């Protein structure tokens, strides 16, 4: 992936995260894009209350991963770097 493709993909990922972010913030949480690898693996960090929330697996899969996959269908995988059950 060249630099231009990477930048466009990261912008699409950030836009997808922004669409979900208000719901996370309403419950005291947030999410940060940590890395987009050359293999098109998106690594996210859950922040605030999202780290310890018992619903974080559902939030991650049904919210964050789904939003990213809709915005960037060619992404291979979406991972959470700081939640063991999701990595």
C-alpha positions in Angstrom: 0.0 0.0 0.0 1.5 3.3 -1.0 1.4 6.4 1.2 -1.5 8.0 -0.6 -3.6 4.8 -0.2 -2.7 4.5 3.4 -3.7 8.1 4.1 -7.0 7.7 2.4 -7.7 4.4 4.2 -6.8 6.0 7.6 -9.2 8.9 6.9 -12.0 6.5 6.1 -11.3 4.6 9.3 -11.3 7.8 11.4 -14.6 8.8 9.8 -16.0 5.4 10.7 -14.8 5.8 14.3 -16.3 9.3 14.5 -19.7 7.9 13.6 -19.5 5.6 16.7 -17.6 7.8 19.0 -20.6 9.8 20.4 -22.1 6.6 21.8 -18.8 5.6 23.4 -18.3 9.0 24.9 -21.9 9.0 26.3 -20.8 6.1 28.5 -17.4 7.6 29.4 -15.3 5.7 26.8 -13.5 6.4 23.5 -11.4 4.6 20.9 -8.1 5.5 19.2 -6.7 4.2 15.9 -3.3 2.8 16.9 -2.1 1.4 13.7 -3.0 0.4 10.1 -0.6 -2.3 9.0 0.6 -3.0 5.5 -1.5 -6.2 5.7 -4.6 -4.0 6.2 -5.0 -4.9 9.9 -6.6 -2.1 11.9 -5.4 -1.9 15.5 -7.6 0.1 17.9 -7.2 1.0 21.6 -10.4 1.1 23.7 -10.1 4.0 26.2 -11.9 5.1 29.4 -14.8 3.0 30.6 -14.7 0.9 27.3 -11.6 -0.9 28.6 -13.4 -2.5 31.5 -17.0 -2.5 30.4 -18.6 -6.0 30.4 -20.2 -5.2 27.0 -16.9 -4.2 25.3 -16.8 -7.3 23.1 -20.3 -6.5 21.7 -19.4 -2.8 21.3 -16.2 -3.7 19.5 -17.7 -6.3 17.1 -21.1 -4.8 16.5 -20.1 -1.1 16.7 -16.5 -0.4 15.9 -15.6 -3.4 13.6 -18.9 -3.2 11.7 -18.5 0.6 11.1 -14.9 0.2 9.9 -15.8 -2.8 7.6 -18.6 -0.8 6.0 -16.4 2.2 5.4 -13.3 0.2 4.3 -14.4 -3.3 3.1 -10.9 -4.3 2.1 -9.7 -4.3 5.7 -8.5 -7.8 6.6 -9.0 -7.7 10.4 -9.9 -5.3 13.2 -8.2 -5.8 16.6 -8.3 -4.2 20.0 -4.7 -3.9 21.4 -5.6 -3.5 25.0 -8.4 -5.9 25.6 -7.2 -9.5 25.9 -10.6 -11.1 24.9 -10.7 -9.2 21.7 -7.1 -9.5 20.5 
